[in-house]
Amino acid sequence: MKVVKFVRLHADGTGESHMDPQEIAIRSSGFAPPAPPLGVSSMEPAAGWRFLQLPSGWVGEWHPSPKRMWIFCLNGEIEFQASDGTVLRVEPGSAMLLEDTTGKGHRSRVIGEGDALLVAVQLSSPRLRAAAPYRPSPQA
């Protein structure tokens, strides 16, 4: 079984935001017959999606996420900072789950010289069914 790794940004009961590594299982499945099987995760409901283009130098001071959403980075780089001090650089090909809809929120900023292009997918369910804490494989 393969997994997709991502970081979950969430708020705890005191309003502090934290980042935790998570994973979603990918299993071989006949996704589009008669094409051969390929790796597929379980389906999760979504309410809608949009592109976000953040200009070079853009800074979003401390704010909670407006909705639970996935962020997928297509181009450029953006940095997220949780209120506990954890910092994560999101680069093209990265996914991040934003669930800090209450509390202190996070700070985000575009780093590098170019704009950042993201896809934001707003979630309609209160929790991902398929996500689990990331557990590195034991070394042989």
C-alpha positions as CSV (number, residue, x, y, z in Angstrom):
1,M,0.0,0.0,0.0
2,K,1.3,3.5,-0.9
3,V,0.4,6.7,0.9
4,V,0.1,10.4,0.1
5,K,1.8,12.5,2.8
6,F,0.5,15.9,3.8
7,V,0.5,18.3,6.7
8,R,-2.7,19.1,8.7
9,L,-2.9,22.6,10.2
10,H,-5.5,22.7,13.0
11,A,-6.4,24.5,16.2
12,D,-6.4,22.8,19.7
13,G,-8.9,23.5,22.5
14,T,-7.0,26.6,23.6
15,G,-6.9,28.2,20.2
16,E,-3.3,27.4,19.4
17,S,-2.7,26.2,15.9
18,H,-0.4,23.2,15.2
19,M,0.9,21.2,12.2
20,D,0.8,17.5,12.2
21,P,2.1,15.1,9.5
22,Q,-0.7,12.9,8.1
23,E,-1.2,10.3,5.3
24,I,-3.9,8.9,3.1
25,A,-3.8,5.4,1.8
26,I,-3.6,4.8,-2.0
27,R,-4.8,1.3,-3.2
28,S,-4.8,-0.2,-6.6
29,S,-8.2,0.0,-8.2
30,G,-10.0,-0.1,-11.5
31,F,-10.7,3.7,-11.6
32,A,-11.5,4.1,-15.3
33,P,-12.1,0.7,-17.0
34,P,-11.0,-0.5,-19.4
35,A,-7.8,1.3,-18.5
36,P,-5.5,-0.7,-16.2
37,P,-5.8,-0.3,-12.4
38,L,-4.1,2.6,-10.8
39,G,-3.6,4.0,-7.3
40,V,-6.7,5.6,-5.9
41,S,-7.6,7.0,-2.5
42,S,-11.1,6.9,-1.0
43,M,-13.5,9.6,-2.2
44,E,-14.1,12.6,0.1
45,P,-16.9,15.1,-0.3
46,A,-16.1,18.6,-1.4
47,A,-18.2,21.8,-1.6
48,G,-16.3,23.6,-4.3
49,W,-12.9,24.7,-5.4
50,R,-11.1,27.8,-6.7
51,F,-7.7,29.0,-7.9
52,L,-5.8,31.4,-5.6
53,Q,-3.1,33.6,-7.2
54,L,-1.0,35.3,-4.5
55,P,1.4,38.0,-5.8
56,S,5.1,38.0,-4.9
57,G,5.6,39.5,-1.5
58,W,2.0,38.9,-0.4
59,V,1.6,38.4,3.4
60,G,-1.5,37.2,5.2
61,E,-1.0,38.2,8.9
62,W,-2.5,36.1,11.6
63,H,-5.9,34.7,10.6
64,P,-7.9,31.5,10.9
65,S,-8.8,29.6,7.7
66,P,-12.2,30.8,6.5
67,K,-13.4,27.2,5.8
68,R,-11.9,23.7,6.1
69,M,-10.0,23.2,2.8
70,W,-7.2,21.5,1.0
71,I,-4.5,23.7,-0.5
72,F,-2.6,22.3,-3.5
73,C,0.4,24.3,-4.7
74,L,0.8,24.5,-8.5
75,N,3.4,27.2,-8.8
76,G,5.6,29.4,-6.6
77,E,6.2,28.9,-2.9
78,I,4.2,29.9,0.2
79,E,5.2,29.6,3.8
80,F,2.7,28.9,6.6
81,Q,3.4,29.5,10.3
82,A,1.2,28.0,13.1
83,S,0.8,29.9,16.3
84,D,2.9,27.3,18.1
85,G,5.9,28.6,16.0
86,T,6.0,25.7,13.5
87,V,6.8,26.8,9.9
88,L,6.1,24.9,6.7
89,R,7.2,25.8,3.2
90,V,4.7,24.7,0.6
91,E,6.1,24.1,-2.9
92,P,4.7,22.9,-6.2
93,G,3.3,19.4,-5.8
94,S,2.6,19.9,-2.1
95,A,-0.8,19.4,-0.4
96,M,-1.9,20.9,3.0
97,L,-5.1,20.5,4.9
98,L,-6.3,23.7,6.6
99,E,-8.6,23.0,9.5
100,D,-7.7,26.0,11.8
101,T,-11.1,27.6,11.4
102,T,-11.1,28.9,15.0
103,G,-8.5,30.2,17.4
104,K,-5.4,32.2,16.6
105,G,-5.0,30.8,13.1
106,H,-1.9,31.0,11.0
107,R,0.3,33.5,9.1
108,S,1.1,32.9,5.5
109,R,3.4,34.6,3.0
110,V,4.6,34.2,-0.5
111,I,8.4,33.5,-0.6
112,G,10.6,33.7,-3.6
113,E,10.4,36.1,-6.5
114,G,7.3,34.8,-8.3
115,D,3.6,34.6,-7.6
116,A,2.2,31.5,-6.0
117,L,-0.7,29.7,-7.7
118,L,-2.8,27.4,-5.4
119,V,-5.9,25.4,-5.8
120,A,-8.2,25.6,-2.7
121,V,-10.8,22.8,-2.4
122,Q,-13.4,23.6,0.3
123,L,-14.5,20.5,2.2
124,S,-18.1,19.8,3.1
125,S,-17.6,17.1,5.7
126,P,-16.5,17.8,9.3
127,R,-13.6,15.3,9.1
128,L,-11.6,13.4,6.5
129,R,-12.5,9.7,6.8
130,A,-9.3,8.5,5.1
131,A,-6.6,10.5,6.9
132,A,-4.4,9.0,9.6
133,P,-1.3,10.3,11.5
134,Y,1.9,9.7,9.5
135,R,3.9,6.8,10.8
136,P,7.3,6.3,9.2
137,S,8.1,2.8,8.2
138,P,10.6,1.0,10.5
139,Q,14.1,0.7,9.1
140,A,15.2,-2.8,8.1
